Amino acid sequence: MGIIKQFFNNTRKPKGWMGKVMVRSMNQGHAAVSDWGLCHLSASTVSASMIADFGCGGGRNTEELLKRFSSATVTALDYSKVACDKTKQLNRHEVRTGRCKIMQGDVSCLPFEAETFDVITAFETVYFWPGPAKSFREVWRVLKPGGTFLIVNESDGTDPAGEKWTGIIGGMCIFTQVHLRQFLQETGFSRITAYINQNRHWLCILAEKEPSM
């Protein structure tokens, strides 16, 4: 594997010194699409007290969630130790105060009780999730009734230029909104809304878990 391909494969699971460089670049490179996606959260989520950021990468989006939801506790999870360490360092003050929890774990087997979180986010990460229907089923399980699952992707699966990354990064799959809707419906989500930035091919999906009757 060439050095360039080796570096970009750290997008999937950052490790070693290349992984440390990658998570720093994630924080900068994904900021614009992440903030665009966050703007689509409804006003009803403002009162959220328990939030999870799955596939937290370098922790920049965890930091943003802590700012936007000032009374919430945010749990960040990633299966990369390098990503968890960076997220912990970036949010060290909130970790010390107990507002932020960092965990290393697998989205296909989440270490949380059912109906734990009000909001769950996934920025630039579902490309690599096992399944992904199996992983979405776990998200549905740990989301409270009436809760929201936010997916934000830099590629909506319709831009041929984006497909070059699947040949560079092992295990990467770029999904269209149709694919993601299907996976989400299979796992129990029924209220699904998609937003697309046509110029940049960005994709944001909001999936809600039905409230209890």
C-alpha positions as CSV (number, residue, x, y, z in Angstrom):
1,M,0.0,0.0,0.0
2,G,1.4,3.4,-1.0
3,I,2.0,6.1,1.6
4,I,-0.9,8.3,0.3
5,K,-3.4,5.4,0.3
6,Q,-2.1,4.3,3.7
7,F,-2.7,7.8,5.0
8,F,-6.3,8.1,3.7
9,N,-7.1,4.6,5.0
10,N,-6.8,6.3,8.5
11,T,-10.1,7.9,7.7
12,R,-11.8,4.7,8.6
13,K,-10.0,3.9,11.8
14,P,-7.2,6.4,12.7
15,K,-4.2,4.9,14.3
16,G,-0.5,5.7,14.9
17,W,1.0,9.0,13.9
18,M,-0.9,9.1,10.6
19,G,-4.1,8.7,12.5
20,K,-3.2,11.7,14.7
21,V,-2.7,13.8,11.6
22,M,-5.9,12.5,10.1
23,V,-8.1,13.4,13.1
24,R,-6.7,16.9,13.1
25,S,-7.5,17.3,9.4
26,M,-11.0,15.9,10.0
27,N,-11.7,18.6,12.5
28,Q,-10.9,21.3,10.0
29,G,-12.1,19.7,6.8
30,H,-15.5,18.5,8.0
31,A,-16.5,21.6,9.9
32,A,-18.5,23.3,7.2
33,V,-20.6,20.2,6.3
34,S,-21.1,19.4,9.9
35,D,-22.4,22.8,10.8
36,W,-24.7,22.8,7.8
37,G,-26.1,19.4,9.0
38,L,-26.6,20.7,12.5
39,C,-28.7,23.6,11.3
40,H,-31.4,21.1,10.3
41,L,-32.1,19.9,13.8
42,S,-35.5,21.1,14.8
43,A,-36.2,23.5,17.6
44,S,-37.7,20.6,19.7
45,T,-34.2,19.2,20.2
46,V,-33.0,22.3,22.1
47,S,-34.2,20.7,25.4
48,A,-32.2,17.5,24.8
49,S,-30.4,16.4,27.9
50,M,-28.6,13.3,26.7
51,I,-26.8,13.4,23.3
52,A,-24.4,10.9,21.7
53,D,-21.9,11.6,18.9
54,F,-21.1,8.2,17.3
55,G,-18.0,8.0,15.2
56,C,-16.7,11.1,16.9
57,G,-13.4,11.4,15.0
58,G,-11.3,14.3,16.2
59,G,-14.0,15.6,18.6
60,R,-14.7,18.9,16.9
61,N,-18.4,18.0,16.4
62,T,-18.6,16.8,20.0
63,E,-17.3,20.2,21.0
64,E,-19.9,21.9,18.8
65,L,-22.8,19.9,20.4
66,L,-21.6,20.9,23.8
67,K,-21.8,24.5,22.8
68,R,-25.2,24.3,21.1
69,F,-26.8,22.2,23.8
70,S,-25.4,24.0,26.9
71,S,-27.4,22.0,29.4
72,A,-26.9,18.6,27.9
73,T,-24.4,15.8,28.5
74,V,-22.7,14.6,25.4
75,T,-21.3,11.1,25.0
76,A,-18.7,10.6,22.2
77,L,-17.9,7.1,20.9
78,D,-15.4,5.9,18.4
79,Y,-13.7,2.6,17.8
80,S,-10.3,4.3,17.3
81,K,-8.3,5.0,20.4
82,V,-6.5,7.8,18.5
83,A,-9.9,9.5,17.9
84,C,-11.0,9.0,21.5
85,D,-7.8,10.5,22.8
86,K,-8.1,13.5,20.5
87,T,-11.7,14.1,21.4
88,K,-10.9,13.8,25.1
89,Q,-8.0,16.3,24.7
90,L,-10.1,18.8,22.8
91,N,-13.0,18.6,25.3
92,R,-10.9,18.2,28.4
93,H,-12.7,20.9,30.4
94,E,-16.2,19.4,29.8
95,V,-14.8,15.9,30.5
96,R,-13.5,17.2,33.9
97,T,-16.9,18.7,34.7
98,G,-18.8,15.6,33.7
99,R,-20.6,17.1,30.8
100,C,-18.7,15.0,28.2
101,K,-18.0,11.3,28.3
102,I,-15.6,9.6,25.8
103,M,-15.9,5.9,25.1
104,Q,-14.1,3.5,22.7
105,G,-16.7,1.1,21.2
106,D,-18.4,-0.4,18.2
107,V,-21.6,1.1,16.8
108,S,-22.9,-2.4,15.9
109,C,-22.8,-3.4,19.6
110,L,-23.4,-0.3,21.7
111,P,-22.5,-0.4,25.4
112,F,-25.7,1.5,26.5
113,E,-29.0,0.7,27.9
114,A,-32.1,1.0,25.7
115,E,-33.7,4.4,25.3
116,T,-30.8,6.4,26.7
117,F,-30.3,9.3,24.3
118,D,-32.5,12.2,23.1
119,V,-30.3,12.9,20.0
120,I,-27.7,10.8,18.3
121,T,-25.4,12.2,15.6
122,A,-23.2,10.6,13.0
123,F,-21.0,13.0,11.0
124,E,-19.0,11.6,8.0
125,T,-19.0,8.1,9.5
126,V,-21.8,5.8,8.3
127,Y,-19.7,5.0,5.2
128,F,-17.8,2.6,7.5
129,W,-20.5,1.3,9.8
130,P,-21.0,-2.5,9.9
131,G,-24.2,-3.4,8.2
132,P,-25.2,-0.6,8.2
133,A,-28.7,-1.9,9.1
134,K,-27.3,-3.7,12.1
135,S,-25.7,-0.5,13.4
136,F,-28.8,1.5,12.7
137,R,-30.8,-1.1,14.7
138,E,-28.5,-0.4,17.7
139,V,-29.0,3.4,17.3
140,W,-32.8,2.8,17.3
141,R,-32.5,0.7,20.4
142,V,-30.5,3.3,22.5
143,L,-32.6,6.3,21.2
144,K,-35.5,7.5,23.4
145,P,-39.0,7.4,21.9
146,G,-39.5,10.8,20.1
147,G,-35.7,11.1,19.8
148,T,-33.8,12.1,16.6
149,F,-30.9,10.5,14.7
150,L,-28.9,12.9,12.6
151,I,-26.7,11.6,9.7
152,V,-24.5,14.1,7.9
153,N,-22.4,13.0,4.8
154,E,-20.2,15.1,2.6
155,S,-21.2,12.9,-0.4
156,D,-24.8,12.1,-1.3
157,G,-23.8,9.2,-3.5
158,T,-24.8,10.9,-6.8
159,D,-21.4,12.6,-7.6
160,P,-19.2,10.3,-9.7
161,A,-16.1,12.2,-8.4
162,G,-16.9,11.0,-4.9
163,E,-16.6,7.4,-5.9
164,K,-12.8,7.7,-6.2
165,W,-12.6,7.5,-2.4
166,T,-14.1,4.0,-2.3
167,G,-11.2,2.8,-4.3
168,I,-8.7,4.4,-2.0
169,I,-10.2,3.8,1.5
170,G,-10.9,0.1,2.3
171,G,-14.3,-0.8,3.5
172,M,-15.9,2.6,2.5
173,C,-19.4,2.6,1.0
174,I,-21.1,5.8,-0.1
175,F,-24.9,5.6,0.2
176,T,-27.6,7.6,-1.5
177,Q,-30.5,9.0,0.5
178,V,-32.6,6.2,-1.0
179,H,-30.2,3.5,0.4
180,L,-30.1,5.2,3.8
181,R,-33.9,5.6,4.0
182,Q,-34.3,1.9,3.3
183,F,-31.8,0.9,6.0
184,L,-33.5,3.3,8.5
185,Q,-37.0,2.0,7.7
186,E,-35.8,-1.6,8.1
187,T,-34.6,-0.8,11.6
188,G,-37.8,0.9,12.8
189,F,-37.5,4.6,11.9
190,S,-40.6,5.9,10.2
191,R,-40.2,9.7,10.2
192,I,-37.3,10.4,7.8
193,T,-36.4,13.7,6.2
194,A,-33.6,14.3,3.8
195,Y,-31.8,17.5,2.9
196,I,-29.3,17.9,0.0
197,N,-27.0,20.7,-0.9
198,Q,-27.2,20.3,-4.6
199,N,-24.0,22.3,-5.4
200,R,-21.8,20.4,-3.0
201,H,-23.6,17.0,-3.0
202,W,-23.9,17.2,0.8
203,L,-26.5,15.0,2.5
204,C,-28.3,15.4,5.8
205,I,-30.9,12.9,7.1
206,L,-33.1,13.3,10.2
207,A,-34.7,10.1,11.4
208,E,-37.1,10.2,14.3
209,K,-38.1,7.3,16.6
210,E,-41.9,7.2,17.1
211,P,-43.0,8.5,20.5
212,S,-44.5,6.0,22.9
213,M,-48.3,5.9,22.8
